């Protein structure tokens, strides 16, 4: 199972969580949660045997300091945290949390900066986005870091998922519900 391409459902609304939990996916990303509902989302995921990946920047009401990250770990029992701030991810690494560095590929400067940062900080994985640029630039990033890469942002068809797997991504995060049950 370790070599299986992971599709991580990005669940925006609680009403779709039950469906996501009924699938074989190992991870769930509750992108529609806020600080008041996060515990409920995570409890339901863990009860279903799922691991939770949280983008700390998308959780409404969550601070972005050490105290907030300690809460994610100790109170909410988040399994993995995604973020785009190297400083914040470094704080989380110091708390012994699994981290995914979220890289938005918007221009050549963002690529250059990201390549520099991934040499300095050891993340558990990297998310490249959006899909089109991620596919194109994965080989460039692999020259610098050989760990697990995920793709996100406009991964909304089976064909795109297949291309991501073929390119060498470990998995994809998608809010397209029709793809959550896909097995590649």
C-alpha positions as CSV (number, residue, x, y, z in Angstrom):
1,X,0.0,0.0,0.0
2,X,3.0,2.3,0.6
3,X,3.5,2.9,-3.2
4,X,-0.2,3.6,-3.8
5,X,-1.0,7.1,-5.2
6,X,-2.8,8.9,-2.4
7,X,-5.9,10.9,-3.1
8,X,-6.6,13.2,-0.1
9,X,-10.1,14.5,-0.1
10,X,-10.2,18.2,0.7
11,X,-13.6,18.4,2.4
12,X,-15.0,22.0,2.4
13,X,-18.4,21.2,4.0
14,X,-19.3,19.0,6.9
15,X,-22.2,17.5,4.9
16,X,-19.6,15.8,2.7
17,X,-17.4,14.5,5.5
18,X,-19.5,11.3,6.0
19,X,-19.0,10.4,2.4
20,X,-15.2,11.0,2.6
21,X,-15.0,8.9,5.7
22,X,-16.7,6.0,4.0
23,X,-13.9,5.8,1.4
24,X,-10.6,3.9,1.6
25,X,-8.5,7.1,1.7
26,X,-6.0,7.2,4.5
27,X,-6.0,11.0,4.9
28,X,-8.7,13.7,5.0
29,X,-8.1,17.4,4.7
30,X,-10.9,19.4,6.5
31,X,-10.6,22.7,4.6
32,X,-14.0,23.8,5.6
33,X,-13.4,23.7,9.4
34,X,-13.0,26.6,11.7
35,X,-11.6,26.6,15.2
36,X,-15.0,26.0,16.7
37,X,-15.7,22.9,14.6
38,X,-12.2,21.5,14.2
39,X,-12.4,19.2,17.1
40,X,-15.6,17.6,15.8
41,X,-14.1,17.1,12.3
42,X,-10.9,15.6,13.7
43,X,-12.7,13.3,16.2
44,X,-15.0,12.0,13.4
45,X,-11.9,11.4,11.2
46,X,-9.9,9.6,13.9
47,X,-13.0,7.5,14.9
48,X,-13.1,6.3,11.2
49,X,-9.4,5.4,11.3
50,X,-8.4,8.4,9.1
51,X,-5.4,10.7,9.5
52,X,-6.1,14.4,9.4
53,X,-4.1,16.9,7.3
54,X,-4.8,20.5,8.3
55,X,-3.8,23.7,6.4
56,X,-3.3,26.0,9.4
57,X,-3.8,29.0,7.2
58,X,-7.3,27.9,6.2
59,X,-8.7,27.2,9.7
60,X,-10.8,30.2,10.6
61,X,-10.1,31.6,14.0
62,X,-6.8,29.8,14.5
63,X,-3.9,31.9,15.5
64,X,-0.5,31.6,13.8
65,X,1.8,31.5,16.8
66,X,3.4,28.8,18.9
67,X,0.4,28.5,21.2
68,X,-1.9,27.8,18.2
69,X,0.4,25.1,16.9
70,X,0.7,23.5,20.4
71,X,-3.1,23.4,20.4
72,X,-3.2,21.7,17.0
73,X,-0.9,19.0,18.4
74,X,-1.9,18.5,22.0
75,X,-5.6,19.4,22.0
76,X,-6.8,18.6,18.5
77,X,-4.3,15.8,17.8
78,X,-3.8,16.8,14.2
79,X,-1.6,14.3,12.3
80,X,0.0,16.6,9.7
81,X,0.0,20.4,9.1
82,X,0.3,22.2,5.8
83,X,1.5,25.8,5.5
84,X,3.3,28.2,3.2
85,X,5.4,30.0,5.9
86,X,8.7,28.4,6.4
87,X,9.0,30.1,9.8
88,X,5.7,28.7,11.0
89,X,6.5,25.2,9.6
90,X,9.8,25.4,11.4
91,X,8.0,26.1,14.7
92,X,5.8,23.1,14.1
93,X,8.8,20.9,13.3
94,X,10.2,21.9,16.6
95,X,7.0,20.7,18.2
96,X,7.6,17.3,16.5
97,X,4.7,17.7,14.1
98,X,4.6,16.3,10.6
99,X,4.7,19.2,8.1
100,X,4.0,19.7,4.4
101,X,5.4,22.8,2.8
102,X,2.8,24.4,0.5
103,X,4.4,26.0,-2.5
104,X,2.3,28.2,-4.8
105,X,4.1,28.4,-8.1
106,X,3.1,31.9,-9.2
107,X,6.3,33.2,-10.8
108,X,10.0,32.5,-11.2
109,X,10.8,34.3,-7.9
110,X,8.4,32.1,-5.9
111,X,10.1,29.0,-7.5
112,X,13.6,30.3,-6.7
113,X,12.7,31.1,-3.1
114,X,11.0,27.8,-2.6
115,X,14.0,25.9,-3.9
116,X,16.2,27.8,-1.5
117,X,13.9,27.1,1.5
118,X,13.6,23.3,0.9
119,X,17.4,23.0,1.1
120,X,17.3,24.7,4.5
121,X,14.3,23.1,6.3
122,X,13.5,19.4,6.2
123,X,9.8,19.0,5.7
124,X,8.0,15.6,5.7
125,X,6.5,16.4,2.3
126,X,6.0,19.2,-0.2
127,X,2.7,20.3,-1.9
128,X,3.1,22.0,-5.3
129,X,0.3,24.1,-6.7
130,X,-1.4,24.7,-9.0
131,X,-1.6,21.5,-11.1
132,X,-0.3,22.9,-14.4
133,X,2.9,24.4,-12.9
134,X,3.4,21.6,-10.5
135,X,3.5,19.0,-13.3
136,X,6.0,21.1,-15.2
137,X,8.3,22.0,-12.3
138,X,8.3,18.7,-10.3
139,X,11.6,17.6,-12.0
140,X,13.3,20.9,-11.0
141,X,12.2,20.4,-7.4
142,X,13.3,16.8,-7.4
143,X,16.8,17.9,-8.2
144,X,17.0,19.7,-4.9
145,X,14.8,17.4,-2.7
146,X,13.8,13.8,-3.3
147,X,11.1,13.4,-0.7
148,X,7.3,13.0,-1.2
149,X,5.5,15.5,-3.3
150,X,1.8,16.2,-3.4
151,X,-0.1,18.2,-6.0
152,X,-3.1,20.4,-5.4
153,X,-5.0,23.2,-7.1
154,X,-7.2,22.4,-10.1
155,X,-6.6,18.6,-10.0
156,X,-10.2,18.0,-11.0
157,X,-10.3,15.2,-13.6
158,X,-9.2,11.6,-13.7
159,X,-6.8,12.4,-16.5
160,X,-5.1,15.0,-14.4
161,X,-4.8,12.5,-11.5
162,X,-3.3,9.9,-13.9
163,X,-0.8,12.5,-15.2
164,X,0.2,13.4,-11.6
165,X,0.8,9.8,-10.7
166,X,2.8,9.2,-13.9
167,X,4.9,12.3,-13.2
168,X,6.0,10.9,-9.8
169,X,3.8,12.7,-7.3
170,X,3.0,10.7,-4.1
171,X,-0.5,11.9,-4.2
172,X,-3.0,14.7,-4.8
173,X,-5.3,16.8,-2.7
174,X,-8.6,17.6,-4.3
175,X,-12.0,19.1,-3.4
176,X,-13.6,17.3,-6.5
177,X,-15.8,14.8,-4.8
178,X,-16.1,12.6,-7.9
179,X,-12.4,11.8,-7.6
180,X,-12.2,11.0,-3.9
181,X,-13.0,7.3,-4.6
182,X,-10.6,7.0,-7.5
183,X,-7.9,4.3,-7.2
184,X,-4.7,4.6,-9.3
